[in-house]
Amino acid sequence: MPAQLIDGKALSLRLRADIARRAAVLAKRGTTPGLAVILVGDNPASQVYVRNKVKACEDAGIRSVLERYDADLTEAALLARVAALNADPTVHGILVQLPLPAQIDSHKVIGAISPAKDVDGFHVASAGALMVGANGFKPCTPYGCMQMLASIGMQDLRGKHAVVIGRSNIVGKPMALMLLAANATVTVCHSGTADLGALTRQADIVVAAVGKAGVLTADMVKPGAVVIDVGMNRDAAGRLCGDVDFDGVRQVAGWITPVPGGVGPMTITMLLMNTLQSAEQRT
């Protein structure tokens, strides 16, 4: 029997309805959650991502402020703008869209964002909070993956073995920490790990976050496993696809996320959730 789909689009709509309800409650108390989005340069993919984020804010009752700057913006000017947004009480979240032009140190810019407004969850303070189990904003993509697991009744992962393919600071490492916090046993590896299939075939949950099509195939999956596909690639025909051989793996897995319509919508939803929670904490 083919795996059941974890429909990220449907789940995100349910969560966004709750976010909109809570934002309306705050608005009645005189506070409208506010997200400032900074876009530097004209990267086409970044423009699409930002447009989707701004629209999602509008639909959920969150005030979005989009600031566009030319690609020759100086690092000092960007840092000054971040400092001003940190001091603005009407702004509850700050998002600097990556990548940034070569003359700007993205680590310095992310580090300049107040941890209280770091709704992307990239600040070192947010990472530290995640590491020790303290309160802090969670990176949006791993946070969305955990919500998808919870939607199929997998909140407590005690006794489960999870394999995360991908070791990036944006997805891989925080994903592993969140799975550990949910009591899973976690193995972190990458696409070049020797005999990767020997590890993934032991896993009850596989999270593929490499950015390479076809990394996970049907023969690498334990029957009945949950497969979360974070990848975003193009196949030979130019169609959007993930890291997982969807058609093959679906015949083996118990649950699987599609691409598109899986993790992508959830990433934006958790950005909205973090922004809302930031506003709630200061109301």
C-alpha positions in Angstrom: 0.0 0.0 0.0 1.5 3.4 -1.0 2.6 5.7 1.8 0.1 8.3 3.2 0.9 11.9 2.3 1.8 14.4 5.0 0.1 17.4 3.3 2.1 20.4 4.3 -0.1 22.8 2.4 -3.3 21.6 4.2 -1.5 21.6 7.6 -0.1 25.1 7.0 -3.6 26.4 6.2 -4.9 25.1 9.5 -2.1 26.6 11.4 -2.3 29.9 9.6 -6.0 30.1 10.5 -5.0 29.8 14.2 -2.3 32.4 13.7 -4.8 34.8 12.1 -7.2 34.3 15.1 -4.5 35.0 17.6 -3.3 38.0 15.7 -6.8 39.4 15.7 -6.9 39.0 19.5 -3.7 41.0 19.8 -5.0 43.7 17.4 -8.0 44.2 19.6 -5.6 44.8 22.5 -3.8 47.4 20.4 -0.9 45.4 19.1 -0.5 44.3 15.5 2.3 41.7 15.0 4.9 43.2 12.7 7.6 41.6 10.6 10.3 43.6 8.8 11.8 41.9 5.7 15.0 43.2 4.2 15.9 42.3 0.6 19.3 43.3 -0.7 19.9 42.9 -4.4 17.8 41.3 -7.1 18.3 37.6 -6.7 15.3 36.1 -8.5 14.7 33.2 -6.0 15.0 35.6 -3.1 12.4 37.9 -4.7 10.0 35.0 -5.0 10.6 33.9 -1.4 10.1 37.4 -0.1 6.9 37.9 -2.1 5.4 34.7 -0.7 6.4 35.7 2.9 4.9 39.1 2.6 1.6 37.8 1.2 1.4 35.1 3.9 1.8 37.9 6.5 -1.0 39.9 5.0 -3.3 36.9 4.9 -2.6 36.2 8.6 -3.2 39.7 9.9 0.5 40.3 10.4 1.9 43.7 9.3 4.8 43.3 7.0 7.3 45.9 6.1 9.4 45.1 3.0 12.6 47.1 2.6 14.4 46.7 -0.7 18.0 47.9 -1.2 20.4 47.8 -4.2 23.0 45.2 -4.4 25.8 47.8 -3.7 24.4 48.5 -0.2 27.3 48.7 2.3 27.5 46.4 5.3 27.6 49.4 7.6 24.3 50.7 6.2 22.6 47.4 6.6 23.8 47.0 10.2 22.5 50.5 10.9 19.1 49.6 9.5 19.0 46.4 11.6 19.8 48.4 14.7 17.0 50.8 14.0 14.5 47.9 13.5 15.8 46.4 16.8 14.7 49.6 18.5 11.3 49.9 16.8 8.6 48.6 19.2 6.2 48.0 16.3 8.5 45.5 14.8 8.3 42.0 16.4 10.4 40.1 13.9 13.3 40.9 11.6 14.2 38.8 8.6 17.2 39.5 6.4 16.8 37.5 3.2 19.8 35.4 2.3 22.0 35.2 0.4 23.5 38.7 0.8 25.9 40.4 -1.7 29.6 39.5 -1.3 30.6 42.7 0.4 28.3 41.9 3.4 29.1 39.4 6.1 25.9 37.5 6.6 27.0 36.1 10.0 27.7 39.7 11.2 24.3 40.8 10.0 22.4 37.9 11.6 24.3 38.4 14.8 23.2 42.0 14.9 19.5 41.1 15.0 18.1 41.2 18.5 17.5 37.6 19.7 14.1 38.8 20.8 13.3 39.5 17.1 15.2 36.7 15.5 12.1 35.0 14.0 14.2 33.1 11.5 16.0 31.3 14.4 19.5 31.9 13.0 21.1 34.0 15.7 23.7 32.2 17.8 21.6 32.9 20.9 18.7 31.0 19.3 21.0 28.2 18.4 22.3 28.1 21.9 18.8 28.0 23.4 17.9 25.1 21.1 21.1 23.3 22.2 20.3 23.4 25.9 16.5 23.1 25.6 15.8 26.7 26.7 13.2 29.1 25.2 14.1 30.6 21.9 13.0 30.9 18.3 13.4 27.7 16.4 14.6 27.7 12.8 11.5 27.7 10.6 12.2 24.7 8.4 13.0 22.2 11.1 10.2 23.6 13.2 7.8 23.0 10.4 9.1 19.4 10.0 8.4 18.8 13.7 4.9 20.1 13.3 4.4 17.7 10.4 5.5 14.8 12.6 3.2 16.0 15.4 0.3 16.1 12.9 0.5 12.3 12.4 0.7 11.6 16.1 4.5 11.6 16.5 5.1 14.2 19.2 7.0 11.9 21.5 9.6 10.0 19.6 10.8 7.8 22.5 12.1 4.6 21.1 12.3 5.9 17.5 15.4 6.1 15.4 15.7 9.1 13.2 18.3 9.7 10.5 19.0 13.3 9.2 20.8 13.4 5.9 22.4 16.8 5.8 24.5 18.6 8.3 23.9 22.3 7.6 23.4 24.8 10.4 20.1 25.9 8.8 18.3 22.5 8.7 20.5 19.5 9.6 21.9 20.4 13.0 18.8 22.1 14.4 16.6 19.3 13.0 18.7 16.8 14.9 18.5 18.8 18.1 14.7 19.0 17.8 14.4 15.3 17.2 16.6 14.7 20.3 14.4 17.0 22.3 11.4 14.8 21.3 13.3 11.8 22.7 14.4 10.2 19.4 17.7 8.5 18.9 19.3 10.5 16.1 22.0 9.8 13.5 23.3 12.7 11.4 25.0 12.0 8.1 25.4 13.4 4.6 25.1 12.3 1.0 28.7 11.1 1.1 28.4 8.9 4.2 29.8 5.4 3.6 26.9 2.9 3.1 24.3 5.5 3.8 21.6 3.0 3.1 22.7 0.8 6.0 21.8 3.7 8.3 18.6 4.8 6.7 17.2 1.2 6.6 17.3 1.2 10.4 15.5 4.5 10.7 11.8 5.0 11.7 12.1 8.6 10.5 14.3 9.9 7.6 14.8 13.6 7.0 16.5 14.3 3.7 18.0 17.8 3.6 20.9 17.7 1.2 19.7 19.6 -1.8 20.5 16.8 -4.3 17.8 14.9 -6.2 17.6 11.2 -5.7 19.7 10.9 -2.5 17.1 8.6 -0.9 15.8 5.7 -3.0 13.3 2.9 -2.1 15.9 0.3 -1.3 17.3 2.7 1.4 14.0 2.9 3.4 12.6 0.7 6.1 9.1 -0.4 5.4 6.6 1.8 7.1 9.1 4.6 7.9 8.2 8.3 7.9 10.1 10.2 5.2 10.4 14.0 5.4 11.8 15.6 2.2 13.3 19.0 2.7 15.1 19.2 -0.7 14.2 21.6 -3.4 15.7 20.8 -6.8 14.9 20.6 -10.5 14.8 17.3 -12.4 16.0 16.8 -15.9 12.7 18.1 -17.3 12.9 21.2 -15.1 10.2 20.1 -12.7 10.4 20.8 -9.0 11.5 17.8 -7.0 13.0 17.0 -3.6 15.9 14.9 -2.4 13.8 11.7 -2.4 12.8 9.4 -5.2 9.2 10.1 -4.4 7.5 7.5 -6.7 9.8 4.7 -5.5 10.0 5.5 -1.8 6.2 6.0 -1.6 5.8 2.3 -2.3 7.8 1.4 0.9 7.3 4.2 3.4 4.4 4.6 5.7 4.2 8.4 5.5 6.0 10.8 3.1 6.0 14.5 2.3 5.5 15.6 -1.3 7.6 18.2 -3.2 6.0 20.7 -3.8 3.3 20.9 -1.1 5.2 19.5 1.8 7.8 21.2 3.9 7.9 24.4 1.8 4.5 25.9 3.0 5.3 24.9 6.6 8.6 26.9 6.6 6.7 30.2 5.9 4.0 29.2 8.4 6.5 28.8 11.2 8.0 32.2 10.3 4.5 33.6 10.9 4.2 31.6 14.1 7.5 32.9 15.5 6.5 36.5 14.6 3.2 36.0 16.4 4.8 34.5 19.5 7.3 37.4 19.6 4.4 39.9 19.6 2.5 37.8 22.3 5.5 37.7 24.5 5.8 41.5 24.6 2.1 42.2 25.0 
